[in-house]
Amino acid sequence: MTVSENRPNLPPSSRVLTVVGLVLIFTFFLDFLVRLTSPQMSNVEVQLNLLNELLDRGVIPLIGLALIYAGFWFYRYTHSPAATEATDSPKTNAAWQDPKFWTFVFASLLGLMFLLIIPFQYAKTGDVIQKALDQVDQEWTRSKGTIDNQLNQIKLEEQQWQAIGKDPTQLDQLLQNPQMPPQQKTALTQLKDNPQVLKQNVEARVKQLQQQQTQVSEQLVNAEKKKAEVISRATGERTMTRLRGGIRGVLLAIAFASIGWTGLRDASR
């Protein structure tokens, strides 16, 4: 009994593995080719999502190439050594004429592609996070401007009331101010003839304005804390995204290169 007679007769196995592997690789690239035609590809966030998905789903073509490689091995295993040597003989077929050769070259190129994705993903992550930080700065500037205006108005009104409390004669000047709200002017007019009530109202109003100033100052402090938290969270997210993408890219590059170089080495024997 020969060695080939001891081998199981599994001719459909290599074909099934090869077809499944080709389908996985084809659908993977077809999906991303369709997405590249999206009109939103100019958006840096869309570009980063595409690169991250390439790294996340890179295992799909890896499995496909592994199945194709297994299919080649099954083919050699299920055929007699003489037939295999005759098919793979360099006298009859050059290396570049063998489909297996181009399959393993393709695997090596995929390894290079995933290795090159790493710096692009690194740069795009920085662009997206920086864009988010710029938006935070703009919102912070607007919020701070609003709070500062409120503080300035409160301080100005507090100074006016304190001046009235020290010198009631300034009440006439204040009443002549055209920018004073009508309701406030009416209230001051009613208090003009009653100094005792005017003094009590001045003290109450000054105290109220001081409380408002404290509340607005607390809003400013809370806004600063919120900004610092957003910046810290964005910085941490940028580091984790870059680290995750770099590790995945390197591992995929090593895996594809291993399949390609191993296949080329076996094919050259």
C-alpha positions in Angstrom: 0.0 0.0 0.0 1.4 3.4 -1.0 1.4 6.6 1.0 -1.2 8.1 -1.2 -3.5 5.3 -0.6 -3.4 6.0 3.1 -4.6 9.5 2.6 -8.4 10.3 2.8 -10.1 11.2 -0.5 -11.2 14.7 0.2 -11.1 16.5 -3.1 -14.0 18.9 -2.4 -12.3 20.3 0.8 -9.7 22.4 -0.9 -12.3 23.9 -3.3 -14.7 24.8 -0.5 -12.0 26.4 1.6 -10.7 28.4 -1.3 -14.2 29.6 -2.3 -15.1 30.6 1.2 -11.8 32.4 1.6 -12.2 34.3 -1.7 -15.8 35.3 -0.7 -14.6 36.7 2.6 -11.8 38.7 1.0 -14.0 40.0 -1.9 -16.9 41.1 0.4 -14.4 42.8 2.8 -12.9 45.0 0.0 -16.2 45.5 -1.8 -17.8 47.0 1.3 -14.9 49.5 1.8 -14.7 50.3 -1.9 -18.4 51.3 -1.8 -17.9 53.4 1.3 -15.0 55.2 -0.3 -17.5 56.6 -2.9 -19.5 58.3 -0.1 -19.8 62.1 -0.6 -19.0 62.5 3.2 -15.5 61.0 2.8 -14.1 64.6 2.9 -15.1 64.7 6.6 -12.2 63.8 8.8 -14.5 62.0 11.3 -15.8 59.7 8.5 -12.2 59.0 7.4 -11.2 58.1 10.9 -14.2 55.8 11.3 -13.3 54.1 8.0 -9.7 53.5 9.2 -10.8 52.2 12.5 -13.3 49.8 10.8 -10.5 48.6 8.5 -8.4 47.7 11.6 -11.3 46.2 13.4 -12.5 44.1 10.5 -9.0 43.3 9.2 -9.4 39.8 10.6 -11.9 38.9 7.9 -9.5 38.9 5.0 -7.0 37.2 7.4 -9.4 34.4 7.9 -10.0 34.3 4.2 -6.3 33.9 3.3 -5.9 31.3 6.1 -8.7 29.3 4.5 -7.2 29.6 1.0 -3.8 28.6 2.4 -5.5 25.6 4.1 -7.2 24.8 0.7 -3.8 24.7 -1.0 -2.5 22.4 1.8 -5.6 20.1 1.4 -5.0 20.0 -2.3 -1.4 18.8 -1.8 -2.6 16.4 0.9 -5.3 14.8 -1.2 -3.2 14.4 -4.4 -0.4 12.0 -5.0 3.1 13.4 -4.6 3.9 12.7 -8.3 0.9 14.6 -9.5 1.7 17.5 -7.1 5.3 17.7 -8.2 4.3 17.6 -11.8 1.8 20.4 -11.3 4.3 22.6 -9.4 7.3 21.7 -11.5 9.3 24.8 -12.4 10.1 23.3 -15.7 6.4 23.6 -16.8 5.3 26.6 -14.8 7.2 29.7 -13.7 6.5 31.0 -10.2 4.6 34.1 -11.4 2.3 31.8 -13.4 1.2 30.0 -10.2 -2.0 31.4 -8.6 -0.6 30.4 -5.2 2.3 32.7 -5.8 0.1 35.8 -6.3 -2.1 34.8 -3.4 0.9 35.0 -1.0 2.2 38.2 -2.7 -1.3 39.6 -2.0 -1.1 38.5 1.6 2.3 40.3 2.0 0.8 43.5 0.4 -2.1 43.3 2.8 0.4 43.2 5.7 2.1 46.3 4.3 -1.2 48.0 3.9 -2.3 47.5 7.5 1.2 48.7 8.6 0.8 51.9 6.6 -2.7 52.5 8.0 -1.2 53.0 11.5 0.3 56.5 10.8 -2.8 57.6 9.0 -5.1 56.5 11.8 -2.7 58.2 14.3 -2.9 61.5 12.4 -6.7 61.4 11.8 -7.3 60.7 15.5 -5.4 63.8 16.4 -7.4 65.8 13.9 -10.7 64.6 15.2 -9.8 65.2 18.8 -8.4 68.6 18.0 -11.6 69.6 16.2 -13.6 68.5 19.3 -11.3 70.5 21.6 -11.6 73.6 19.3 -15.4 73.3 19.7 -15.0 73.1 23.5 -12.8 76.2 23.4 -15.4 78.1 21.4 -18.2 77.1 23.7 -16.1 78.0 26.7 -15.3 81.4 25.2 -19.0 82.1 24.6 -20.0 81.0 28.1 -17.2 82.9 29.7 -18.2 86.1 27.8 -21.8 85.7 28.9 -20.8 85.2 32.5 -18.4 88.1 32.4 -21.1 90.4 31.1 -23.4 89.3 33.9 -20.7 89.9 36.5 -20.0 93.4 35.1 -23.7 94.3 35.1 -24.1 93.1 38.7 -21.0 94.9 39.9 -22.1 98.1 38.1 -25.5 98.0 39.7 -24.0 97.2 43.1 -21.7 100.2 42.8 -24.7 102.4 42.0 -26.7 101.1 44.9 -23.8 101.6 47.3 -23.3 105.1 46.0 -27.0 105.8 46.7 -26.6 104.4 50.2 -23.7 106.7 51.0 -25.1 109.8 49.3 -28.9 109.8 48.7 -28.5 113.0 46.6 -27.1 110.8 43.8 -30.5 109.3 43.5 -31.5 112.3 41.4 -28.6 111.6 39.0 -29.5 108.0 38.8 -33.1 108.8 38.0 -32.1 111.0 35.2 -30.1 108.1 33.5 -32.1 107.2 30.3 -30.7 103.7 30.4 -32.3 102.8 33.7 -35.2 100.3 33.4 -38.6 101.9 33.9 -39.6 99.5 36.8 -36.5 100.3 38.7 -36.9 104.0 38.1 -40.5 103.9 39.4 -39.4 102.0 42.6 -36.6 104.5 43.3 -39.0 107.5 42.8 -41.3 106.0 45.4 -38.4 105.6 47.8 -37.0 109.0 47.3 -39.2 110.7 49.9 -38.6 108.0 52.5 -34.9 107.9 53.4 -35.3 105.1 56.1 -37.1 102.8 53.6 -34.6 103.8 50.9 -31.7 102.8 53.2 -33.3 99.4 53.9 -33.9 98.8 50.2 -30.4 99.8 49.3 -28.9 97.3 51.8 -31.3 94.6 50.7 -30.5 95.2 47.1 -26.7 95.3 47.6 -26.9 92.0 49.5 -29.0 90.4 46.8 -26.5 91.6 44.1 -23.6 90.2 46.1 -25.4 86.8 46.3 -26.0 86.9 42.5 -22.3 87.7 42.0 -21.3 84.7 44.1 -23.7 82.4 42.1 -22.3 83.7 38.8 -18.7 83.2 40.0 -19.6 79.6 40.9 -21.0 79.1 37.4 -17.7 80.3 36.0 -15.7 77.9 38.2 -18.0 75.0 37.2 -17.6 75.9 33.6 -13.8 75.8 34.0 -14.0 72.4 35.7 -16.2 71.1 33.0 -13.8 72.3 30.3 -10.9 70.6 32.1 -12.8 67.3 32.4 -13.7 67.4 28.7 -10.1 68.1 27.7 -8.8 65.3 30.0 -11.4 62.8 28.6 -10.6 63.7 25.0 -6.9 63.4 25.6 -7.4 60.0 27.2 -9.6 58.9 24.3 -7.1 60.0 21.8 -4.3 58.0 23.5 -6.5 54.9 23.8 -7.7 55.1 20.2 -4.2 55.5 18.8 -2.8 52.7 21.0 -5.7 50.3 20.1 -5.3 51.0 16.4 -1.5 50.7 16.5 -1.6 47.3 18.2 -4.3 46.0 15.9 -2.4 47.3 12.8 0.9 45.7 13.9 -0.7 42.4 14.7 -2.6 42.2 11.4 0.6 43.2 9.5 2.5 40.4 11.2 -0.2 37.9 10.5 -0.6 38.8 6.8 3.2 38.9 6.4 3.5 35.5 8.1 1.0 33.9 5.7 2.6 35.6 2.7 6.2 34.7 3.5 5.4 31.2 4.7 3.4 30.5 1.5 6.1 31.9 -0.7 8.8 29.9 1.1 6.7 26.7 0.8 6.0 27.4 -2.8 9.7 27.8 -3.6 10.5 24.4 -2.3 
